[in-house]
């Protein structure tokens, strides 16, 4: 499983004469209704060029190119969508699918969760407090029997990277190119047989540790923090089951201020 399933991004570039721009925008406002209703459509945005008002770019993220071409194109949603935009097919200058690369991120105008939390020092303190609680807890202590002394520091690296900090965990535990980092972490849960009560206790203790370690308490940060804790612990339960196997290599998930999309197998 992954927090960021691969999607396809389609770009459609239009050149629409100024005198038709208003009707073009009106048509796409109507076309957006069936587009948004299509299960193959993840999101979309129509942008207008600031330097030349005749140029528009429509970006549509699809679950896959195949889903777009074979699913959406053969659906009633497409027929409704195309009925609105058909008059502007002649104005298309480019229409192609693109696969996102690993080069992605956010700018400095919005701080990462890692920076907002206080950086490496804060995550080290978080895991120190957390594992003190875990080892004193009757329900969780058996799961972590024989815990290595460096375990808390490794988890601090993991959480720091997940929340937008340096790729320290990938560097130290992900192999030559870092791609094995996620599998390395997941493998720690194989065969553990983690129960739902244990998962719930883990979540509660992590929130208590966040309070004691001084992590920010604003609603926006804590909602993102708890969202990852919920996602991560549920993944841990899944991979601790009797039939679970180590997943294929994939990067450490990067958590942001927004929610993750639904898991797609």
C-alpha positions in Angstrom: 0.0 0.0 0.0 1.1 3.6 -0.5 -0.1 7.0 0.6 0.3 8.4 -2.9 -1.0 6.0 -5.6 0.3 6.8 -9.1 -2.0 8.8 -11.3 -2.0 10.3 -14.8 -2.1 14.0 -15.5 -3.7 15.1 -18.7 -3.0 18.7 -20.0 -5.2 20.2 -22.6 -4.0 23.5 -24.0 -6.5 25.8 -25.6 -6.2 29.0 -27.6 -9.6 30.7 -27.5 -10.2 34.1 -29.2 -11.0 36.8 -26.7 -14.5 37.3 -28.0 -15.3 33.6 -27.2 -13.6 33.5 -23.8 -16.7 34.2 -21.7 -18.8 31.4 -23.4 -15.8 29.1 -23.2 -15.6 29.5 -19.4 -19.3 29.2 -19.1 -19.2 25.9 -21.1 -16.5 24.5 -18.9 -18.4 25.5 -15.8 -21.2 23.3 -17.0 -18.9 20.6 -18.2 -17.2 20.4 -14.8 -20.3 18.8 -13.3 -20.2 15.5 -15.2 -16.4 15.6 -15.1 -16.4 15.8 -11.3 -18.9 13.0 -11.1 -16.7 10.6 -13.1 -15.1 8.0 -10.8 -12.0 8.1 -13.0 -11.4 11.8 -12.3 -9.2 12.6 -9.3 -9.2 16.4 -9.7 -9.2 19.1 -12.3 -8.4 22.8 -12.8 -8.8 25.2 -15.7 -6.2 28.1 -15.7 -6.0 31.2 -17.9 -2.7 32.7 -19.0 -2.0 36.1 -17.4 0.3 37.3 -20.2 -2.1 36.3 -23.1 -5.7 35.9 -22.1 -6.4 33.7 -25.2 -4.5 30.8 -23.7 -6.1 28.3 -21.3 -4.7 25.1 -19.8 -7.0 22.4 -18.5 -5.3 20.0 -16.0 -7.2 16.7 -15.2 -5.7 14.1 -12.9 -7.0 10.6 -13.9 -6.8 7.4 -11.9 -4.8 6.1 -14.9 -4.6 6.7 -18.6 -6.5 3.5 -19.3 -9.2 4.5 -16.9 -9.5 7.8 -18.8 -9.4 6.4 -22.4 -11.4 3.2 -21.8 -13.5 4.1 -18.7 -14.4 7.7 -18.9 -14.5 8.0 -22.7 -17.1 5.2 -22.9 -19.3 6.6 -20.1 -22.4 8.7 -19.9 -20.3 11.3 -18.0 -18.0 11.8 -21.0 -21.0 12.2 -23.3 -22.4 14.9 -21.0 -19.0 16.5 -20.6 -18.2 16.5 -24.4 -21.6 18.0 -25.3 -20.6 21.2 -23.5 -17.0 21.4 -24.8 -17.4 20.1 -28.4 -17.5 23.6 -29.9 -13.9 24.2 -28.6 -12.2 21.1 -29.9 -10.9 23.1 -32.8 -9.1 25.4 -30.3 -7.0 22.7 -28.8 -3.3 23.1 -29.3 -2.1 20.2 -27.2 -3.8 17.2 -25.5 -1.4 14.7 -23.8 -1.0 12.5 -20.7 1.9 12.9 -18.3 3.1 10.6 -15.6 4.3 12.5 -12.4 8.0 12.0 -11.5 9.6 11.8 -8.1 10.6 15.5 -8.5 7.9 17.2 -6.5 7.4 19.2 -3.3 6.1 22.4 -1.9 7.5 25.8 -1.6 8.6 27.8 1.5 5.4 29.9 1.7 3.8 27.0 3.6 6.1 25.4 6.1 6.4 21.6 6.2 4.8 19.8 9.1 8.4 19.0 10.2 9.4 22.6 10.4 6.1 23.6 12.1 6.7 20.9 14.7 10.1 22.2 15.6 12.5 20.1 13.5 14.6 17.1 14.5 15.0 17.9 18.2 11.2 17.9 18.6 10.8 14.5 16.9 13.6 13.0 19.0 11.9 14.2 22.1 8.6 12.8 20.9 9.9 9.3 20.4 11.8 9.3 23.6 8.6 10.2 25.6 6.5 7.8 23.5 8.7 4.7 24.0 9.0 5.4 27.7 5.2 5.2 27.8 5.1 2.1 25.6 7.5 0.1 27.7 5.5 0.9 30.8 2.2 -0.1 29.2 0.8 -3.6 29.9 -0.9 -3.8 26.5 2.0 -2.6 24.3 5.1 -3.7 26.2 4.9 -7.3 24.9 4.9 -6.1 21.3 8.1 -4.2 21.9 9.9 -6.8 24.0 13.6 -6.7 23.3 13.4 -3.1 21.8 16.8 -2.0 20.5 18.3 1.0 22.2 18.4 2.9 18.9 14.8 2.2 17.9 13.4 5.5 19.2 16.0 7.4 17.3 15.2 5.5 14.1 11.5 6.2 14.5 12.3 9.9 15.0 14.2 9.8 11.7 11.2 8.1 10.0 8.6 10.6 11.4 10.8 13.5 10.5 11.1 12.4 6.9 7.4 11.6 6.7 6.5 15.1 7.8 8.8 16.8 5.3 12.2 16.8 7.0 15.5 15.4 5.7 15.6 12.0 4.1 17.7 10.6 7.0 15.7 7.4 7.3 16.0 6.7 3.6 19.7 7.4 3.6 20.4 5.1 6.6 17.9 2.3 6.0 16.8 2.5 2.3 19.7 0.9 0.5 21.9 2.6 -2.2 19.1 4.6 -3.7 16.8 4.9 -0.6 13.9 3.1 -2.3 13.9 0.3 0.3 13.2 2.6 3.2 9.4 2.0 3.3 9.9 -1.8 3.1 12.5 -1.7 5.8 10.0 0.0 8.2 7.1 -2.3 7.2 9.2 -5.4 7.7 9.5 -4.5 11.4 5.8 -5.3 11.8 5.7 -8.6 10.0 4.5 -11.4 12.2 3.7 -9.2 15.1 0.0 -9.9 15.1 -0.9 -6.4 16.3 -4.5 -6.2 17.6 -7.0 -3.4 17.2 -6.9 -2.6 21.0 -3.1 -2.4 20.8 -3.3 -0.1 17.8 -5.7 2.2 19.6 -3.4 2.3 22.6 -0.5 3.2 20.3 -2.5 6.1 18.9 -3.5 7.4 22.3 0.0 7.2 23.7 1.4 8.9 20.7 -1.0 11.8 21.2 -0.1 12.0 24.9 3.6 12.0 24.0 3.0 14.8 21.4 1.5 16.9 24.3 4.4 16.2 26.6 7.1 16.7 23.9 5.6 20.1 23.1 4.4 19.5 19.6 2.1 22.3 18.3 -1.4 22.0 19.5 -3.1 24.1 16.7 -6.0 22.3 15.0 -4.4 22.2 11.6 -1.2 20.6 12.7 -2.8 18.1 15.0 -5.4 17.0 12.5 -2.6 16.2 10.0 -0.4 14.6 12.7 -3.3 12.3 13.9 -4.3 11.5 10.3 -0.8 10.1 9.8 -0.8 8.2 13.1 -4.2 6.6 12.2 -3.0 5.7 8.7 0.3 4.4 9.8 -1.0 2.3 12.6 -3.7 0.8 10.4 -1.1 -0.1 7.9 1.0 -1.6 10.6 -1.9 -3.9 11.7 -2.4 -5.0 8.1 1.3 -5.9 7.6 1.5 -7.6 11.0 -1.1 -10.2 9.9 -0.5 -13.9 9.3 -0.5 -13.6 5.5 1.3 -10.3 5.1 4.5 -10.0 3.0 7.0 -7.2 2.6 5.8 -4.8 -0.1 7.8 -3.8 -3.2 10.3 -1.0 -2.8 8.7 2.4 -2.6 9.7 5.7 -1.1 8.8 6.9 2.4 5.4 8.5 2.3 5.4 12.3 2.5 2.6 13.7 4.6 1.3 17.2 4.1 -1.3 19.5 5.6 -4.0 17.9 3.4 -5.6 14.5 3.6 -4.3 11.5 1.6 -6.4 10.2 -1.2 -8.2 6.9 -0.8 -6.1 3.8 -1.2 -6.3 2.2 -4.6 -4.9 -1.4 -5.0 
